Structure formats: C-alpha cells, structure tokens
C-alpha cells in the first residue's frame, strides 16, 4: 500500500508540474 501511495504522490507532482507549464 505504501508503495502505491508513493507512486500516486509522484504522479501528482508530475501532474502539478504539467499544469504549471501549460498555464
């Protein structure tokens, strides 16, 4: 479960970066 959470956090960070670049 912890491993999945880490992956989710990584994906969320990437998503935020993508949104920031698009803005």
C-alpha positions in Angstrom: 0.0 0.0 0.0 2.8 2.4 0.9 4.4 1.7 -2.5 1.2 2.7 -4.2 0.9 5.9 -2.2 4.5 6.8 -3.2 3.6 6.3 -6.9 0.5 8.4 -6.5 2.4 11.2 -5.0 5.0 11.1 -7.8 2.2 11.2 -10.4 0.5 14.1 -8.6 3.8 16.1 -8.5 4.2 15.4 -12.2 0.7 16.5 -12.9 1.1 19.7 -11.0 4.3 20.5 -13.0 2.5 19.8 -16.2 -0.4 22.2 -15.3 2.2 24.8 -14.3 3.9 24.6 -17.6 0.6 24.9 -19.5 -0.5 27.9 -17.5 
